[in-house]
Amino acid sequence: PLKQELKTLKSQKDGRTTEIAKEEAGLESIRLNLVDHEKALSSIQNDLNETIDRIRRKEGDIRVTKQRIESKILNLH
């Protein structure tokens, strides 16, 4: 009976070890997927920041052009 109990416990241990290995593999897959999504998000954030910078530069150019036009109009009077 003791040998049978040890055999049963070893079998249960082996089964749990296999389950743990499967869970770890699943977690690693999820982690890698998360890393890929984080890289994609970072790229999108960089693109967004560049777009915002271009918009701000254009707005600055528009302000300067508007001021020049207003100045020329005032000088005409």
Disulfide bonds with the S-S distance in Angstrom:
none
